[in-house]
Amino acid sequence: MWHLTKMTPQFLATAALAVLLIIADAPANAQSLNDLRASGAIGEAFDGFARARGAGMQGKVDGINGQRRTIYEQRAAAQGVSVGQVGRVYAQQIFNNSPAGTWFLSESGGWTRK
């Protein structure tokens, strides 16, 4: 059995990140986000953060991005890189795992649909 005194800060940060990823990817939440993506109400961007595309979506997007920022900051600190670099890596994963119909914002400001 592990004792908290024997766990390194890096291990605790990694464990916290894993918990956040599980919470962020919970089926009900993911389904809701996927529905919003497929409908075009929420889009994804090159930086790994969501964007509101529909009326009344900014609050939902702010919540999603708050969770993502926490994960990105923890990962950046653990890896010794910038939050922006981490966001770009996650953006590719988000693109790969998002449903058809999801809108993506490129770095040049143009929207394209998957």
TAFENMO-V174627 format. One record per pair of residues at least 12 apart in sequence whose C-alpha atoms are under 8 Angstrom apart, sorted by sequence separation. I is the first residue (numbers start at 0). J is the second residue. D is the distance in Angstrom with one decimal. If there is no record, write none. Layout:
{{I J D} {I J D}}
This chain:
{{40 52 4.9} {41 53 6.6} {100 112 5.7} {101 113 5.4} {39 52 6.6} {40 53 4.3} {99 112 7.9} {100 113 5.2} {39 53 7.2} {40 54 7.6} {49 63 7.2} {68 82 7.9} {71 85 5.8} {99 113 5.4} {41 56 7.0} {49 64 6.4} {71 86 6.3} {98 113 7.8} {40 56 6.8} {48 64 5.8} {41 60 7.4} {48 67 7.2} {46 83 6.6} {48 86 7.2} {47 86 4.4} {46 86 5.1} {47 87 5.5} {46 87 4.9} {47 88 7.5} {45 87 6.2} {47 89 5.5} {48 90 7.4} {23 66 7.3} {47 90 4.0} {46 90 6.0} {47 91 7.8} {45 90 5.8} {44 90 6.9} {45 91 7.9} {47 93 7.4} {19 66 7.7} {43 90 7.7} {20 70 7.7} {43 93 7.9} {19 70 7.1} {43 94 7.8} {16 70 6.1} {16 73 7.1} {16 74 7.7} {43 101 7.5} {45 103 7.4} {42 101 6.2} {43 102 6.3} {44 103 5.4} {45 104 6.2} {41 101 7.9} {42 102 4.7} {43 103 4.8} {44 104 4.5} {45 105 5.5} {12 73 6.9} {36 97 7.8} {37 98 6.3} {39 100 7.2} {41 102 7.5} {42 103 5.6} {43 104 6.2} {44 105 6.3} {45 106 5.9} {36 98 7.4} {37 99 6.5} {38 100 7.1} {39 101 6.3} {42 104 7.2} {44 106 7.8} {37 100 4.7} {38 101 7.6} {39 102 6.3} {33 97 6.9} {36 100 7.1} {37 101 5.0} {12 77 7.9} {33 98 6.4} {36 101 4.9} {37 102 7.9} {36 102 7.0} {9 77 6.9}}
